């Protein structure tokens, strides 16, 4: 599979300019949210701090500080925001500065990535980093879909649903399902997903489901503890089976780096012949 770069906060012209400048063996993808930056196993991450909300910025910087020297990829940070003093960070004042040094940045990033991948694999992805990044994405989506001052009952419902996510230990699964759904939609791959969970509003906010659920904001929706154990079933054409395997190799959301992620234990994939 191609060497992966992931970008967050770039304008469309910037993304296209960077994509055109990359060597043929590199693949550039857009991160839809801060969680994508944390859980995608990329050679290089390009982040434009100016286009991040404060919650996302805080979560991302706390995560990088927590990971320290265990990061595989190189973080290219655009803007003048103070960044951690780590060997994995390359700070550029502007997009133009990054493009001027792109060849050198890619060379250094690939060298670091190869060296880290050949190490003893002691890196890990802290559970709290996943939970905090998912919470930041939910907050961002809530204000994007319902305005800066959403109904207080709606906010309370989101908090209660996220409490159910934490109680079920389902933050990893939720992050994985959201990322997979975005990837399938971006690439226009036909699929369907069935979700059995106690947090339908969060599924809508993270665009896992497309229609807003009919929710009684005055009632407690989480009395059925049996639904705290979420189940996700993806149905795809058999021809996409290899692509899903490749996607999972890039998506390393796990506490044991380079081992199968616990995030997929409650995600089922059903592959069928076209027309069946």
C-alpha positions as CSV (number, residue, x, y, z in Angstrom):
1,X,0.0,0.0,0.0
2,X,1.1,3.6,-0.6
3,X,2.9,5.5,2.1
4,X,0.3,7.5,3.9
5,X,0.1,11.2,4.8
6,X,-2.8,12.7,6.6
7,X,-3.7,16.4,6.7
8,X,-6.1,18.4,8.9
9,X,-7.1,22.0,8.6
10,X,-5.8,22.6,5.1
11,X,-7.8,24.6,2.6
12,X,-8.9,22.9,-0.6
13,X,-6.2,24.7,-2.7
14,X,-3.6,23.8,-0.2
15,X,-4.6,20.2,-0.1
16,X,-4.5,20.0,-3.9
17,X,-1.1,21.8,-4.1
18,X,0.4,19.3,-1.5
19,X,-1.2,16.3,-3.3
20,X,0.3,17.4,-6.6
21,X,3.8,17.9,-5.1
22,X,4.0,14.5,-3.4
23,X,6.0,11.6,-5.0
24,X,3.9,9.0,-6.7
25,X,4.3,6.4,-3.9
26,X,2.6,8.7,-1.3
27,X,-1.1,8.8,-0.6
28,X,-2.6,12.0,1.0
29,X,-5.9,11.8,2.8
30,X,-8.0,14.4,4.7
31,X,-8.7,14.0,8.4
32,X,-12.3,14.7,9.2
33,X,-11.6,15.2,12.9
34,X,-8.9,15.2,15.5
35,X,-9.5,11.5,16.2
36,X,-8.3,10.6,12.7
37,X,-5.0,12.2,13.5
38,X,-4.5,10.1,16.6
39,X,-5.6,6.7,15.3
40,X,-4.3,6.7,11.7
41,X,-0.9,5.1,11.2
42,X,0.7,7.6,8.9
43,X,4.2,8.4,7.9
44,X,3.5,12.1,8.3
45,X,0.7,14.2,9.8
46,X,0.2,17.8,8.6
47,X,-1.8,19.9,11.0
48,X,-2.9,23.5,10.5
49,X,-3.4,24.7,14.1
50,X,-5.2,27.9,13.0
51,X,-8.2,25.8,11.8
52,X,-8.6,23.7,15.0
53,X,-11.1,24.5,17.7
54,X,-9.6,24.9,21.2
55,X,-10.9,21.5,22.4
56,X,-9.4,19.6,19.5
57,X,-6.1,21.6,19.9
58,X,-5.9,20.8,23.6
59,X,-6.6,17.1,23.1
60,X,-4.1,16.7,20.3
61,X,-1.3,18.4,22.1
62,X,-2.0,16.5,25.4
63,X,-1.9,13.3,23.3
64,X,1.4,14.1,21.7
65,X,3.0,15.0,25.0
66,X,1.8,11.7,26.5
67,X,3.2,9.7,23.6
68,X,6.5,11.6,23.6
69,X,9.2,9.7,21.7
70,X,6.9,6.8,21.0
71,X,5.3,8.4,18.0
72,X,6.0,6.5,14.7
73,X,5.1,9.4,12.4
74,X,6.4,12.9,12.0
75,X,4.1,15.8,13.0
76,X,4.3,18.8,10.7
77,X,2.8,21.7,12.6
78,X,1.7,24.8,10.7
79,X,1.4,28.0,12.6
80,X,2.9,29.7,15.6
81,X,1.2,27.7,18.3
82,X,3.7,26.4,20.8
83,X,4.4,22.7,20.2
84,X,6.0,20.0,22.3
85,X,9.8,19.8,22.1
86,X,9.9,16.4,20.6
87,X,12.0,14.9,17.8
88,X,8.8,13.9,15.9
89,X,7.8,17.5,15.5
90,X,8.6,19.8,12.6
91,X,7.2,23.3,12.9
92,X,6.6,25.5,9.9
93,X,5.3,29.1,10.2
94,X,3.2,28.8,7.0
95,X,2.1,26.3,4.4
96,X,4.5,27.9,1.9
97,X,7.4,27.2,4.4
98,X,6.4,23.6,4.5
99,X,6.2,23.3,0.7
100,X,9.7,24.8,0.4
101,X,11.1,22.1,2.7
102,X,8.8,19.3,1.6
103,X,11.4,17.0,0.1
104,X,13.6,17.2,3.3
105,X,10.5,16.7,5.5
106,X,9.4,13.6,3.7
107,X,12.9,12.1,3.7
108,X,13.3,12.7,7.5
109,X,9.7,11.4,8.2
110,X,10.3,8.2,6.2
111,X,13.6,7.6,8.0
112,X,12.0,8.0,11.4
113,X,9.0,5.9,10.5
114,X,11.1,3.0,9.3
115,X,13.4,3.2,12.4
116,X,10.4,3.2,14.8
117,X,8.7,0.3,13.0
118,X,11.9,-1.7,13.3
119,X,12.1,-1.0,17.0
120,X,10.7,-3.3,19.7
121,X,7.2,-1.9,19.4
122,X,6.8,-0.5,23.0
123,X,4.6,2.3,21.8
124,X,1.0,2.4,22.8
125,X,-2.2,4.4,22.3
126,X,-3.5,5.4,25.7
127,X,-7.2,4.7,26.3
128,X,-7.8,8.2,27.7
129,X,-6.4,9.8,24.5
130,X,-9.0,7.9,22.4
131,X,-11.8,8.8,24.9
132,X,-10.8,12.5,25.0
133,X,-10.4,12.8,21.2
134,X,-13.8,11.2,20.6
135,X,-15.4,13.5,23.2
136,X,-13.8,16.6,21.4
137,X,-15.2,15.4,18.1
138,X,-18.7,14.9,19.5
139,X,-18.6,18.4,21.0
140,X,-17.4,19.9,17.7
141,X,-20.2,18.1,15.8
142,X,-22.8,19.1,18.4
143,X,-22.2,22.8,17.8
144,X,-21.8,22.3,14.1
145,X,-25.2,20.7,13.7
146,X,-27.2,22.5,16.4
147,X,-25.5,25.9,16.7
148,X,-23.3,27.5,19.4
149,X,-26.1,27.4,22.0
150,X,-27.9,24.1,21.6
151,X,-30.8,23.2,23.8
152,X,-29.6,22.4,27.3
153,X,-31.6,19.1,27.3
154,X,-29.8,18.1,24.1
155,X,-26.4,18.8,25.7
156,X,-27.5,16.7,28.8
157,X,-28.6,13.9,26.5
158,X,-25.2,13.9,24.7
159,X,-23.4,13.8,28.1
160,X,-25.5,10.9,29.2
161,X,-24.9,9.0,26.0
162,X,-21.2,9.5,26.2
163,X,-21.3,8.3,29.8
164,X,-22.9,5.1,28.4
165,X,-20.0,4.9,25.9
166,X,-17.4,5.1,28.7
167,X,-19.4,2.6,30.8
168,X,-19.4,0.1,27.9
169,X,-15.7,0.7,27.2
170,X,-16.8,1.5,23.6
171,X,-14.8,4.6,22.8
172,X,-12.4,2.6,20.6
173,X,-15.2,0.9,18.7
174,X,-17.0,4.2,18.2
175,X,-13.8,5.9,16.9
176,X,-13.1,3.0,14.5
177,X,-16.7,2.9,13.2
178,X,-16.8,6.6,12.6
179,X,-13.4,6.6,10.8
180,X,-14.4,3.6,8.7
181,X,-17.8,5.2,7.8
182,X,-16.1,8.4,6.7
183,X,-13.6,6.4,4.6
184,X,-16.3,4.4,2.9
185,X,-18.3,7.5,2.1
186,X,-15.3,9.5,0.9
187,X,-14.4,6.8,-1.5
188,X,-18.0,6.3,-2.6
189,X,-18.0,2.6,-1.7
190,X,-21.5,1.2,-1.3
191,X,-22.2,-0.2,2.2
192,X,-24.7,-0.4,4.9
193,X,-24.2,-0.4,8.7
194,X,-26.5,-1.7,11.4
195,X,-25.9,-0.3,14.9
196,X,-27.3,-1.7,18.2
197,X,-26.3,0.9,20.8
198,X,-27.6,3.1,23.6
199,X,-26.2,6.2,22.0
200,X,-28.1,7.0,18.8
201,X,-27.6,10.8,19.1
202,X,-23.8,10.4,19.2
203,X,-24.0,8.1,16.1
204,X,-25.7,10.9,14.3
205,X,-23.3,13.6,15.5
206,X,-20.3,11.5,14.3
207,X,-22.1,10.9,10.9
208,X,-22.2,7.1,11.4
209,X,-26.0,7.4,10.8
210,X,-27.3,9.9,8.3
211,X,-30.7,10.8,9.8
212,X,-31.3,12.6,13.1
213,X,-32.9,10.2,15.6
214,X,-36.3,11.0,17.1
215,X,-35.3,11.5,20.8
216,X,-37.4,12.3,23.8
217,X,-35.1,14.8,25.5
218,X,-37.1,14.7,28.8
219,X,-36.8,10.9,29.3
220,X,-33.9,8.8,30.4
221,X,-32.9,6.7,27.3
222,X,-30.2,4.6,29.0
223,X,-32.2,2.4,31.4
224,X,-31.7,-0.6,29.1
225,X,-28.2,-1.7,30.2
226,X,-28.4,-4.6,27.7
227,X,-27.8,-2.0,25.0
228,X,-24.6,-0.7,26.6
229,X,-22.8,-3.5,24.8
230,X,-22.7,-2.0,21.3
231,X,-22.7,-4.1,18.1
232,X,-21.9,-2.8,14.6
233,X,-22.4,-4.8,11.4
234,X,-21.0,-3.5,8.1
235,X,-22.3,-5.1,4.9
236,X,-20.1,-4.6,1.8
237,X,-19.5,-6.2,-1.6
238,X,-17.1,-9.1,-1.5
239,X,-14.8,-7.1,-3.9
240,X,-14.0,-4.7,-1.0
241,X,-12.7,-7.3,1.3
242,X,-9.0,-6.7,0.5
243,X,-9.5,-2.9,0.8
244,X,-11.0,-3.3,4.2
245,X,-8.0,-5.4,5.3
246,X,-5.6,-2.7,4.0
247,X,-7.6,0.1,5.7
248,X,-7.3,-1.8,9.0
249,X,-3.6,-2.0,8.6
250,X,-3.4,1.8,8.4
251,X,-5.9,2.3,11.2
252,X,-3.8,1.2,14.2
253,X,-6.2,2.2,17.0
254,X,-4.9,-0.2,19.6
255,X,-3.0,-0.2,22.8
256,X,-0.6,-2.9,21.5
257,X,1.0,-1.3,18.4
258,X,1.0,-3.4,15.2
259,X,-1.3,-6.0,16.8
260,X,-5.0,-6.4,15.9
261,X,-7.0,-3.6,17.5
262,X,-9.5,-4.4,20.2
263,X,-11.6,-1.8,18.5
264,X,-12.7,-4.4,15.9
265,X,-13.8,-7.0,18.4
266,X,-17.4,-5.7,18.3
267,X,-17.4,-4.8,14.6
268,X,-18.6,-7.4,12.2
269,X,-18.0,-7.4,8.5
270,X,-20.3,-9.2,6.1
271,X,-19.1,-9.5,2.5
272,X,-21.6,-10.6,-0.1
273,X,-21.6,-11.1,-3.9
274,X,-23.0,-8.3,-6.0
275,X,-26.7,-8.6,-6.4
276,X,-27.2,-10.8,-3.4
